[in-house]
């Protein structure tokens, strides 16, 4: 449950107007917001929280375009508790890799 709450807080803080920004700007903004929120909560089993958060932010940036990241972030409010569950499942391989690395 803590993981889901963290993701909701991280992504809910990243609600942006998509039309006015380039894909690169959206990706950069997502990654910055994600890292900031991620670094506020210690993930159990991770020794280097900053490295883990950077790894996860980069993983999102590699998997999704800026437009997709903005849509994911903006959808969290609509999806409620199910949003983080779905996103965590979709990012599970990257989460395992980043956790093992850091």
ZAZADO-788796 format. One record per atom (N, C-alpha, C): residue in one letter; x, y, z; chain; atom name; residue number from 1. Coordinates in steps of 0.1 Angstrom, whole numbers, padded with zeros to 4 digits. Layout:
# ZAZADO-788796
GUPA   aa       x       y       z   ch   at     i
GUPA    A       X       Y       Z    A   CA   NUM
...
//
This chain:
# ZAZADO-788796
GUPA   aa       x       y       z   ch   at     i
GUPA    X    0008   -0012    0000    A    N     1
GUPA    X    0000    0000    0000    A   CA     1
GUPA    X    0009    0013    0000    A    C     1
GUPA    X    0020    0012    0007    A    N     2
GUPA    X    0029    0024    0008    A   CA     2
GUPA    X    0034    0027   -0006    A    C     2
GUPA    X    0038    0017   -0014    A    N     3
GUPA    X    0043    0019   -0027    A   CA     3
GUPA    X    0032    0027   -0036    A    C     3
GUPA    X    0020    0022   -0035    A    N     4
GUPA    X    0009    0028   -0042    A   CA     4
GUPA    X    0007    0043   -0038    A    C     4
GUPA    X    0007    0046   -0026    A    N     5
GUPA    X    0006    0059   -0021    A   CA     5
GUPA    X    0017    0068   -0026    A    C     5
GUPA    X    0029    0063   -0025    A    N     6
GUPA    X    0040    0071   -0030    A   CA     6
GUPA    X    0039    0074   -0045    A    C     6
GUPA    X    0035    0065   -0053    A    N     7
GUPA    X    0033    0067   -0067    A   CA     7
GUPA    X    0022    0077   -0070    A    C     7
GUPA    X    0011    0076   -0062    A    N     8
GUPA    X    0000    0086   -0064    A   CA     8
GUPA    X    0005    0100   -0061    A    C     8
GUPA    X    0013    0101   -0050    A    N     9
GUPA    X    0018    0114   -0046    A   CA     9
GUPA    X    0027    0120   -0057    A    C     9
GUPA    X    0036    0111   -0062    A    N    10
GUPA    X    0046    0115   -0072    A   CA    10
GUPA    X    0039    0119   -0085    A    C    10
GUPA    X    0030    0111   -0089    A    N    11
GUPA    X    0023    0114   -0102    A   CA    11
GUPA    X    0012    0125   -0101    A    C    11
GUPA    X    0006    0125   -0090    A    N    12
GUPA    X   -0005    0135   -0088    A   CA    12
GUPA    X    0001    0149   -0088    A    C    12
GUPA    X    0013    0151   -0084    A    N    13
GUPA    X    0020    0164   -0083    A   CA    13
GUPA    X    0024    0168   -0097    A    C    13
GUPA    X    0023    0159   -0107    A    N    14
GUPA    X    0028    0162   -0120    A   CA    14
GUPA    X    0016    0163   -0130    A    C    14
GUPA    X    0007    0171   -0127    A    N    15
GUPA    X   -0004    0174   -0136    A   CA    15
GUPA    X    0000    0187   -0144    A    C    15
GUPA    X    0000    0185   -0158    A    N    16
GUPA    X    0005    0196   -0166    A   CA    16
GUPA    X   -0003    0198   -0178    A    C    16
GUPA    X   -0004    0210   -0184    A    N    17
GUPA    X   -0010    0212   -0196    A   CA    17
GUPA    X   -0002    0207   -0208    A    C    17
GUPA    X   -0006    0197   -0215    A    N    18
GUPA    X    0002    0190   -0225    A   CA    18
GUPA    X    0004    0198   -0238    A    C    18
GUPA    X   -0006    0205   -0243    A    N    19
GUPA    X   -0005    0211   -0256    A   CA    19
GUPA    X    0006    0221   -0257    A    C    19
GUPA    X    0009    0228   -0246    A    N    20
GUPA    X    0018    0239   -0247    A   CA    20
GUPA    X    0033    0235   -0246    A    C    20
GUPA    X    0036    0222   -0244    A    N    21
GUPA    X    0050    0218   -0242    A   CA    21
GUPA    X    0054    0207   -0252    A    C    21
GUPA    X    0067    0208   -0255    A    N    22
GUPA    X    0073    0197   -0264    A   CA    22
GUPA    X    0074    0184   -0256    A    C    22
GUPA    X    0076    0174   -0264    A    N    23
GUPA    X    0078    0160   -0258    A   CA    23
GUPA    X    0090    0160   -0249    A    C    23
GUPA    X    0100    0166   -0253    A    N    24
GUPA    X    0113    0167   -0245    A   CA    24
GUPA    X    0110    0174   -0231    A    C    24
GUPA    X    0103    0185   -0232    A    N    25
GUPA    X    0100    0193   -0220    A   CA    25
GUPA    X    0091    0184   -0211    A    C    25
GUPA    X    0081    0177   -0216    A    N    26
GUPA    X    0072    0169   -0208    A   CA    26
GUPA    X    0080    0158   -0201    A    C    26
GUPA    X    0089    0152   -0209    A    N    27
GUPA    X    0097    0141   -0203    A   CA    27
GUPA    X    0106    0146   -0192    A    C    27
GUPA    X    0113    0157   -0194    A    N    28
GUPA    X    0121    0163   -0184    A   CA    28
GUPA    X    0114    0167   -0172    A    C    28
GUPA    X    0102    0173   -0174    A    N    29
GUPA    X    0094    0177   -0162    A   CA    29
GUPA    X    0089    0165   -0154    A    C    29
GUPA    X    0085    0155   -0161    A    N    30
GUPA    X    0081    0143   -0154    A   CA    30
GUPA    X    0092    0137   -0146    A    C    30
GUPA    X    0104    0136   -0152    A    N    31
GUPA    X    0115    0130   -0145    A   CA    31
GUPA    X    0119    0138   -0133    A    C    31
GUPA    X    0119    0151   -0134    A    N    32
GUPA    X    0122    0159   -0123    A   CA    32
GUPA    X    0112    0158   -0112    A    C    32
GUPA    X    0099    0158   -0115    A    N    33
GUPA    X    0089    0156   -0105    A   CA    33
GUPA    X    0089    0143   -0099    A    C    33
GUPA    X    0091    0133   -0107    A    N    34
GUPA    X    0092    0119   -0102    A   CA    34
GUPA    X    0103    0117   -0092    A    C    34
GUPA    X    0115    0122   -0096    A    N    35
GUPA    X    0127    0120   -0087    A   CA    35
GUPA    X    0124    0128   -0074    A    C    35
GUPA    X    0119    0140   -0074    A    N    36
GUPA    X    0116    0148   -0062    A   CA    36
GUPA    X    0107    0140   -0053    A    C    36
GUPA    X    0096    0135   -0058    A    N    37
GUPA    X    0086    0128   -0050    A   CA    37
GUPA    X    0092    0114   -0045    A    C    37
GUPA    X    0099    0107   -0054    A    N    38
GUPA    X    0105    0094   -0050    A   CA    38
GUPA    X    0115    0096   -0039    A    C    38
GUPA    X    0123    0106   -0040    A    N    39
GUPA    X    0133    0108   -0029    A   CA    39
GUPA    X    0128    0112   -0016    A    C    39
GUPA    X    0115    0115   -0015    A    N    40
GUPA    X    0109    0118   -0002    A   CA    40
GUPA    X    0105    0106    0006    A    C    40
GUPA    X    0105    0094    0000    A    N    41
GUPA    X    0101    0082    0007    A   CA    41
GUPA    X    0112    0072    0005    A    C    41
GUPA    X    0117    0066    0015    A    N    42
GUPA    X    0127    0055    0014    A   CA    42
GUPA    X    0120    0042    0010    A    C    42
GUPA    X    0126    0036   -0001    A    N    43
GUPA    X    0121    0023   -0005    A   CA    43
GUPA    X    0129    0012    0002    A    C    43
GUPA    X    0122    0003    0008    A    N    44
GUPA    X    0128   -0007    0016    A   CA    44
GUPA    X    0137   -0016    0007    A    C    44
GUPA    X    0148   -0020    0011    A    N    45
GUPA    X    0157   -0028    0004    A   CA    45
GUPA    X    0166   -0021   -0006    A    C    45
GUPA    X    0165   -0008   -0006    A    N    46
GUPA    X    0173    0001   -0015    A   CA    46
GUPA    X    0183    0008   -0007    A    C    46
GUPA    X    0196    0007   -0010    A    N    47
GUPA    X    0206    0014   -0002    A   CA    47
GUPA    X    0208    0028   -0007    A    C    47
GUPA    X    0207    0030   -0020    A    N    48
GUPA    X    0210    0044   -0026    A   CA    48
GUPA    X    0196    0049   -0032    A    C    48
GUPA    X    0189    0056   -0024    A    N    49
GUPA    X    0176    0061   -0028    A   CA    49
GUPA    X    0176    0070   -0040    A    C    49
GUPA    X    0186    0079   -0040    A    N    50
GUPA    X    0187    0089   -0051    A   CA    50
GUPA    X    0190    0081   -0064    A    C    50
GUPA    X    0199    0071   -0063    A    N    51
GUPA    X    0202    0064   -0075    A   CA    51
GUPA    X    0190    0056   -0080    A    C    51
GUPA    X    0183    0050   -0071    A    N    52
GUPA    X    0171    0042   -0074    A   CA    52
GUPA    X    0160    0051   -0081    A    C    52
GUPA    X    0158    0063   -0075    A    N    53
GUPA    X    0148    0072   -0081    A   CA    53
GUPA    X    0152    0077   -0094    A    C    53
GUPA    X    0165    0080   -0096    A    N    54
GUPA    X    0170    0084   -0109    A   CA    54
GUPA    X    0168    0073   -0120    A    C    54
GUPA    X    0171    0061   -0115    A    N    55
GUPA    X    0170    0049   -0124    A   CA    55
GUPA    X    0155    0047   -0128    A    C    55
GUPA    X    0146    0049   -0119    A    N    56
GUPA    X    0132    0047   -0122    A   CA    56
GUPA    X    0127    0059   -0131    A    C    56
GUPA    X    0131    0071   -0128    A    N    57
GUPA    X    0127    0082   -0137    A   CA    57
GUPA    X    0132    0080   -0151    A    C    57
GUPA    X    0145    0075   -0153    A    N    58
GUPA    X    0150    0072   -0166    A   CA    58
GUPA    X    0143    0061   -0172    A    C    58
GUPA    X    0139    0051   -0165    A    N    59
GUPA    X    0131    0040   -0170    A   CA    59
GUPA    X    0118    0044   -0176    A    C    59
GUPA    X    0111    0053   -0169    A    N    60
GUPA    X    0098    0059   -0174    A   CA    60
GUPA    X    0101    0066   -0187    A    C    60
GUPA    X    0112    0074   -0187    A    N    61
GUPA    X    0115    0082   -0199    A   CA    61
GUPA    X    0119    0074   -0211    A    C    61
GUPA    X    0125    0062   -0208    A    N    62
GUPA    X    0128    0053   -0219    A   CA    62
GUPA    X    0116    0045   -0225    A    C    62
GUPA    X    0107    0042   -0216    A    N    63
GUPA    X    0095    0034   -0220    A   CA    63
GUPA    X    0084    0043   -0226    A    C    63
GUPA    X    0082    0055   -0221    A    N    64
GUPA    X    0071    0063   -0225    A   CA    64
GUPA    X    0076    0077   -0231    A    C    64
GUPA    X    0068    0082   -0240    A    N    65
GUPA    X    0071    0095   -0246    A   CA    65
GUPA    X    0066    0106   -0236    A    C    65
GUPA    X    0070    0118   -0238    A    N    66
GUPA    X    0066    0129   -0229    A   CA    66
GUPA    X    0050    0130   -0229    A    C    66
GUPA    X    0044    0129   -0240    A    N    67
GUPA    X    0029    0130   -0241    A   CA    67
GUPA    X    0023    0118   -0233    A    C    67
GUPA    X    0029    0106   -0234    A    N    68
GUPA    X    0024    0095   -0226    A   CA    68
GUPA    X    0026    0097   -0211    A    C    68
GUPA    X    0037    0102   -0208    A    N    69
GUPA    X    0040    0105   -0193    A   CA    69
GUPA    X    0030    0115   -0188    A    C    69
GUPA    X    0027    0125   -0196    A    N    70
GUPA    X    0017    0135   -0191    A   CA    70
GUPA    X    0003    0129   -0190    A    C    70
GUPA    X    0000    0120   -0199    A    N    71
GUPA    X   -0013    0114   -0199    A   CA    71
GUPA    X   -0014    0104   -0187    A    C    71
GUPA    X   -0004    0097   -0184    A    N    72
GUPA    X   -0003    0088   -0172    A   CA    72
GUPA    X   -0005    0097   -0159    A    C    72
GUPA    X    0002    0107   -0158    A    N    73
GUPA    X    0002    0116   -0146    A   CA    73
GUPA    X   -0012    0122   -0145    A    C    73
GUPA    X   -0018    0127   -0156    A    N    74
GUPA    X   -0031    0133   -0155    A   CA    74
GUPA    X   -0042    0123   -0153    A    C    74
GUPA    X   -0040    0110   -0156    A    N    75
GUPA    X   -0050    0100   -0154    A   CA    75
GUPA    X   -0051    0095   -0139    A    C    75
GUPA    X   -0040    0097   -0132    A    N    76
GUPA    X   -0040    0092   -0118    A   CA    76
GUPA    X   -0052    0096   -0110    A    C    76
GUPA    X   -0056    0109   -0111    A    N    77
GUPA    X   -0068    0114   -0104    A   CA    77
GUPA    X   -0081    0107   -0108    A    C    77
GUPA    X   -0082    0103   -0121    A    N    78
GUPA    X   -0094    0097   -0126    A   CA    78
GUPA    X   -0094    0082   -0122    A    C    78
GUPA    X   -0082    0075   -0122    A    N    79
GUPA    X   -0082    0061   -0119    A   CA    79
GUPA    X   -0082    0058   -0105    A    C    79
GUPA    X   -0079    0067   -0096    A    N    80
GUPA    X   -0080    0065   -0082    A   CA    80
GUPA    X   -0070    0055   -0077    A    C    80
GUPA    X   -0074    0046   -0068    A    N    81
GUPA    X   -0065    0036   -0063    A   CA    81
GUPA    X   -0061    0025   -0073    A    C    81
GUPA    X   -0068    0024   -0084    A    N    82
GUPA    X   -0064    0014   -0094    A   CA    82
GUPA    X   -0052    0019   -0103    A    C    82
GUPA    X   -0051    0032   -0104    A    N    83
GUPA    X   -0040    0038   -0112    A   CA    83
GUPA    X   -0026    0033   -0108    A    C    83
GUPA    X   -0022    0035   -0096    A    N    84
GUPA    X   -0009    0030   -0092    A   CA    84
GUPA    X   -0007    0015   -0094    A    C    84
GUPA    X   -0017    0007   -0091    A    N    85
GUPA    X   -0016   -0007   -0093    A   CA    85
GUPA    X   -0013   -0011   -0107    A    C    85
GUPA    X   -0020   -0005   -0116    A    N    86
GUPA    X   -0018   -0008   -0131    A   CA    86
GUPA    X   -0004   -0003   -0135    A    C    86
GUPA    X    0000    0009   -0131    A    N    87
GUPA    X    0013    0015   -0135    A   CA    87
GUPA    X    0024    0006   -0128    A    C    87
GUPA    X    0023    0003   -0116    A    N    88
GUPA    X    0033   -0006   -0109    A   CA    88
GUPA    X    0035   -0019   -0116    A    C    88
GUPA    X    0024   -0025   -0121    A    N    89
GUPA    X    0025   -0038   -0128    A   CA    89
GUPA    X    0032   -0035   -0142    A    C    89
GUPA    X    0029   -0024   -0148    A    N    90
GUPA    X    0036   -0021   -0161    A   CA    90
GUPA    X    0050   -0018   -0160    A    C    90
GUPA    X    0055   -0013   -0148    A    N    91
GUPA    X    0068   -0009   -0146    A   CA    91
GUPA    X    0076   -0020   -0137    A    C    91
GUPA    X    0070   -0031   -0134    A    N    92
GUPA    X    0076   -0041   -0125    A   CA    92
GUPA    X    0090   -0045   -0129    A    C    92
GUPA    X    0092   -0048   -0142    A    N    93
GUPA    X    0106   -0052   -0146    A   CA    93
GUPA    X    0116   -0041   -0143    A    C    93
GUPA    X    0113   -0029   -0146    A    N    94
GUPA    X    0122   -0018   -0143    A   CA    94
GUPA    X    0124   -0016   -0128    A    C    94
GUPA    X    0113   -0017   -0121    A    N    95
GUPA    X    0114   -0016   -0106    A   CA    95
GUPA    X    0124   -0026   -0100    A    C    95
GUPA    X    0122   -0039   -0105    A    N    96
GUPA    X    0131   -0049   -0100    A   CA    96
GUPA    X    0146   -0046   -0104    A    C    96
GUPA    X    0148   -0042   -0116    A    N    97
GUPA    X    0161   -0039   -0121    A   CA    97
GUPA    X    0168   -0027   -0113    A    C    97
GUPA    X    0160   -0017   -0111    A    N    98
GUPA    X    0165   -0005   -0103    A   CA    98
GUPA    X    0167   -0009   -0089    A    C    98
GUPA    X    0159   -0016   -0083    A    N    99
GUPA    X    0160   -0021   -0069    A   CA    99
GUPA    X    0173   -0029   -0067    A    C    99
GUPA    X    0175   -0038   -0076    A    N   100
GUPA    X    0187   -0047   -0076    A   CA   100
GUPA    X    0200   -0039   -0078    A    C   100
GUPA    X    0199   -0028   -0086    A    N   101
GUPA    X    0211   -0020   -0089    A   CA   101
GUPA    X    0215   -0011   -0078    A    C   101
GUPA    X    0205   -0006   -0070    A    N   102
GUPA    X    0207    0004   -0060    A   CA   102
GUPA    X    0203   -0001   -0046    A    C   102
//
